[in-house]
């Protein structure tokens, strides 16, 4: 779900992700030309497998196992799932993420994981898609129950255009030309209400502090050091498109998530970062 692109050569090689987790004969794409990948050495795609289809020139119907698929087929995983943990970031070089292949890391979340099935609605079904609704405090509904996706490759929380317009109206944010984000005043920040994501009948709120860009990183995106910018933005199409939201990193930094490949479901739980005031 990014605008990044690369072209190159397909090869097969062994990959070691951790001690005891060496994946044999894994399909890899070696980039000869790439765009939009500054600061990273590559991308580890954990699924779904359908995202590998039509990636090899001249073979549009061919798909390739992901590292998750291959590790499962090799018998390296206890469970056919991946646990995903991040925390709010305050510097460009901060590394606080963790992937748990074959299970979850119970030290990374609080309470019970709550699971919901993957959606069958396209195009969200092509990704790690599920359904949710979004409410803004006591003011009302931002997005009625609809399909969308979670995506570690997307920075912001993106919602359908009509939902974004409601959120902008509720918050009073004004689009900032330098960053492309909604900017609010200190007074408006003091009046922000929780943004509640209802997934499978359970609420996952982003507190006001979780709705703003980390002020320590304002200048990294072209903003003012003292500005207050919101991390909710426009997905680019109206609701009803079949992909009405993308819960990106700014959501996943606040909640533990699980991509359960074997059971075709996703799970979420609170973490020590859910309610911290770091931004």
C-alpha positions as CSV (number, residue, x, y, z in Angstrom):
1,X,0.0,0.0,0.0
2,X,2.9,2.3,-0.6
3,X,4.1,4.2,-3.7
4,X,7.5,2.6,-3.5
5,X,8.6,0.5,-6.5
6,X,11.5,-1.7,-7.5
7,X,12.6,-3.9,-10.3
8,X,15.3,-6.5,-10.4
9,X,16.0,-10.2,-10.4
10,X,14.4,-13.1,-8.6
11,X,16.8,-15.4,-6.8
12,X,16.6,-18.2,-4.2
13,X,18.7,-18.1,-1.1
14,X,18.7,-19.0,2.7
15,X,17.6,-16.3,5.1
16,X,18.3,-16.3,8.9
17,X,15.8,-14.2,10.8
18,X,17.0,-15.3,14.3
19,X,18.8,-18.1,16.0
20,X,17.0,-21.3,15.0
21,X,15.0,-19.6,12.3
22,X,16.9,-20.1,9.0
23,X,14.6,-20.3,6.0
24,X,15.9,-22.4,3.2
25,X,15.6,-21.7,-0.5
26,X,13.4,-18.6,-0.1
27,X,12.4,-16.6,-3.1
28,X,13.9,-13.1,-3.0
29,X,13.8,-10.1,-5.2
30,X,17.1,-8.4,-5.7
31,X,16.6,-4.8,-6.7
32,X,18.5,-3.3,-9.6
33,X,16.5,-0.1,-9.5
34,X,14.4,1.1,-6.6
35,X,12.4,4.2,-5.6
36,X,11.2,5.3,-2.2
37,X,13.4,3.0,-0.1
38,X,15.9,5.5,1.3
39,X,17.3,4.5,4.7
40,X,16.3,0.8,4.4
41,X,18.1,-2.2,2.9
42,X,15.0,-4.1,2.0
43,X,11.5,-5.2,2.8
44,X,10.5,-8.3,4.7
45,X,7.0,-9.3,3.4
46,X,5.2,-11.6,5.8
47,X,2.0,-11.9,3.8
48,X,-0.6,-12.5,2.4
49,X,0.8,-14.8,-0.2
50,X,-1.4,-13.2,-2.9
51,X,0.7,-10.1,-2.8
52,X,3.5,-12.1,-4.4
53,X,1.4,-13.0,-7.4
54,X,2.0,-11.2,-10.7
55,X,5.4,-9.9,-9.5
56,X,7.5,-11.9,-12.0
57,X,7.6,-10.6,-15.5
58,X,6.0,-12.9,-18.0
59,X,4.4,-15.2,-15.4
60,X,1.3,-13.3,-14.2
61,X,-0.3,-16.4,-12.6
62,X,2.7,-17.4,-10.5
63,X,2.8,-16.8,-6.8
64,X,5.6,-17.4,-4.3
65,X,5.6,-18.5,-0.7
66,X,6.4,-15.7,1.8
67,X,9.0,-16.2,4.6
68,X,6.1,-17.0,6.9
69,X,4.8,-19.7,4.5
70,X,8.2,-21.2,4.0
71,X,9.0,-21.3,7.7
72,X,5.7,-23.0,8.4
73,X,6.2,-25.5,5.6
74,X,9.7,-26.3,7.0
75,X,8.2,-27.1,10.4
76,X,10.0,-24.2,12.1
77,X,6.9,-22.6,13.6
78,X,4.7,-23.8,16.4
79,X,1.7,-21.8,15.0
80,X,1.1,-20.3,11.6
81,X,1.0,-16.7,12.8
82,X,3.2,-13.7,13.4
83,X,3.0,-11.4,16.4
84,X,3.8,-7.7,15.7
85,X,5.0,-5.2,18.4
86,X,6.0,-1.5,18.1
87,X,6.2,1.5,20.3
88,X,5.9,5.3,19.8
89,X,9.0,6.6,18.2
90,X,10.8,9.8,19.2
91,X,13.9,9.7,17.0
92,X,14.7,8.7,13.4
93,X,17.1,6.0,14.5
94,X,14.9,4.4,17.2
95,X,14.4,0.7,16.8
96,X,11.6,-0.7,19.1
97,X,9.9,-3.2,16.8
98,X,9.6,-7.0,17.3
99,X,8.2,-9.8,15.1
100,X,7.4,-13.1,16.7
101,X,7.2,-15.9,14.1
102,X,5.1,-18.9,15.2
103,X,3.4,-17.3,18.1
104,X,3.1,-14.1,20.3
105,X,5.3,-12.4,22.9
106,X,3.1,-12.2,26.0
107,X,5.5,-9.7,27.6
108,X,4.5,-7.2,24.9
109,X,0.8,-6.8,25.6
110,X,-1.8,-6.6,28.4
111,X,-4.8,-8.8,28.8
112,X,-6.3,-11.1,26.2
113,X,-5.8,-10.9,22.4
114,X,-9.2,-10.4,20.7
115,X,-9.4,-11.9,17.2
116,X,-11.6,-11.0,14.2
117,X,-11.9,-12.8,10.9
118,X,-10.1,-11.5,7.8
119,X,-12.6,-9.7,5.5
120,X,-13.8,-11.2,2.2
121,X,-14.5,-7.8,0.7
122,X,-12.2,-6.7,-2.1
123,X,-9.7,-5.0,-2.4
124,X,-9.1,-5.2,1.4
125,X,-9.2,-9.0,1.2
126,X,-6.0,-8.8,-0.9
127,X,-4.1,-7.6,2.2
128,X,-4.4,-8.2,5.9
129,X,-7.9,-6.9,5.9
130,X,-10.7,-6.8,8.4
131,X,-13.7,-4.6,9.4
132,X,-14.0,-1.8,11.9
133,X,-15.9,1.4,12.6
134,X,-14.5,4.6,14.0
135,X,-16.2,7.1,16.4
136,X,-14.8,10.4,17.7
137,X,-15.5,10.8,21.4
138,X,-19.1,11.8,22.1
139,X,-19.4,13.8,18.9
140,X,-20.4,10.9,16.6
141,X,-19.4,8.4,14.0
142,X,-16.5,9.1,11.7
143,X,-16.6,5.8,9.7
144,X,-19.4,3.3,9.8
145,X,-18.4,-0.4,9.9
146,X,-16.4,-1.0,6.8
147,X,-13.5,-3.1,5.4
148,X,-9.9,-1.9,5.5
149,X,-6.4,-3.1,6.4
150,X,-3.6,-2.9,8.8
151,X,-0.2,-2.2,7.3
152,X,3.2,-1.7,8.9
153,X,4.4,-0.1,5.6
154,X,2.0,2.9,6.0
155,X,3.0,5.6,8.5
156,X,-0.4,7.3,9.2
157,X,-3.9,6.2,9.9
158,X,-5.7,6.7,6.6
159,X,-9.5,6.8,6.3
160,X,-12.1,7.3,3.5
161,X,-12.4,10.9,2.2
162,X,-15.9,11.5,3.6
163,X,-14.8,10.1,7.0
164,X,-11.7,12.3,7.0
165,X,-13.8,15.3,6.3
166,X,-15.9,14.5,9.4
167,X,-12.8,14.0,11.5
168,X,-11.4,17.4,10.3
169,X,-14.7,19.0,11.2
170,X,-14.7,17.4,14.7
171,X,-11.1,18.4,15.4
172,X,-11.0,21.8,13.6
173,X,-7.7,20.8,12.0
174,X,-6.5,22.8,8.9
175,X,-4.4,21.2,6.2
176,X,-0.8,22.3,6.5
177,X,0.9,22.9,3.1
178,X,4.3,21.9,4.3
179,X,3.5,18.5,5.8
180,X,0.1,17.6,4.2
181,X,-1.2,16.9,7.7
182,X,-4.0,18.5,9.6
183,X,-2.6,21.1,12.0
184,X,-4.3,22.1,15.2
185,X,-3.7,24.8,17.8
186,X,-2.7,24.2,21.4
187,X,-6.3,25.0,22.5
188,X,-7.7,22.5,20.0
189,X,-5.3,19.8,21.2
190,X,-6.6,20.4,24.7
191,X,-10.1,19.7,23.4
192,X,-9.3,16.5,21.4
193,X,-11.4,13.5,22.3
194,X,-10.5,9.8,21.9
195,X,-10.7,8.3,18.5
196,X,-12.4,4.9,19.0
197,X,-11.7,2.1,16.6
198,X,-14.4,-0.6,17.2
199,X,-13.1,-4.0,16.0
200,X,-15.1,-7.1,16.6
201,X,-17.3,-5.3,19.2
202,X,-14.3,-4.1,21.2
203,X,-13.0,-0.5,21.4
204,X,-9.4,0.4,20.7
205,X,-9.1,4.1,21.4
206,X,-6.3,6.4,20.2
207,X,-6.0,8.9,23.0
208,X,-5.5,12.6,22.0
209,X,-1.7,12.2,22.4
210,X,-1.8,9.2,20.1
211,X,-3.5,11.2,17.4
212,X,-0.7,13.7,17.0
213,X,2.6,13.3,15.2
214,X,5.6,13.0,17.6
215,X,6.6,16.6,18.1
216,X,10.3,15.6,18.4
217,X,10.0,14.6,14.7
218,X,8.1,17.6,13.4
219,X,11.1,19.0,11.5
220,X,11.9,15.6,9.9
221,X,8.6,15.9,7.9
222,X,9.0,19.6,7.1
223,X,6.9,20.9,10.0
224,X,7.5,23.5,12.6
225,X,9.2,22.3,15.8
226,X,6.4,23.6,18.0
227,X,3.5,22.6,15.7
228,X,0.9,20.1,16.5
229,X,0.0,17.8,13.6
230,X,-2.7,15.0,13.4
231,X,-1.8,11.5,12.2
232,X,-5.2,10.8,10.6
233,X,-5.3,11.5,6.9
234,X,-7.3,10.8,3.7
235,X,-7.0,7.4,2.0
236,X,-8.0,9.0,-1.3
237,X,-11.5,7.5,-2.0
238,X,-14.9,7.7,-0.4
239,X,-16.3,5.1,1.9
240,X,-17.8,2.1,0.1
241,X,-14.7,1.4,-2.0
242,X,-13.9,-1.8,-0.3
243,X,-10.8,-0.3,1.4
244,X,-12.0,2.4,3.7
245,X,-9.1,2.6,6.1
246,X,-5.5,1.7,6.6
247,X,-4.4,1.4,10.2
248,X,-0.7,2.2,9.8
249,X,2.2,2.4,12.2
250,X,0.7,5.2,14.3
251,X,-2.1,2.8,15.3
252,X,0.2,-0.3,15.5
253,X,2.6,1.6,17.9
254,X,-0.2,1.6,20.4
255,X,-1.6,-1.9,20.1
256,X,-0.1,-5.4,19.8
257,X,-1.3,-7.1,16.6
258,X,-1.2,-10.7,15.3
259,X,-1.5,-11.9,11.7
260,X,-2.9,-15.4,12.2
261,X,-2.4,-16.9,8.7
262,X,-3.6,-20.4,9.7
263,X,-6.9,-19.3,11.2
264,X,-7.5,-16.4,8.7
265,X,-7.8,-13.8,11.4
266,X,-6.2,-10.8,13.0
267,X,-5.9,-10.1,16.7
268,X,-5.3,-7.0,18.8
269,X,-4.4,-6.2,22.5
270,X,-3.5,-3.2,24.6
271,X,0.2,-2.6,25.4
272,X,2.2,-0.5,27.8
273,X,2.2,2.1,25.1
274,X,-1.6,2.4,24.6
275,X,-2.1,5.3,26.9
276,X,1.4,6.9,27.2
277,X,1.8,10.6,26.6
278,X,5.0,10.6,24.5
279,X,4.1,12.6,21.5
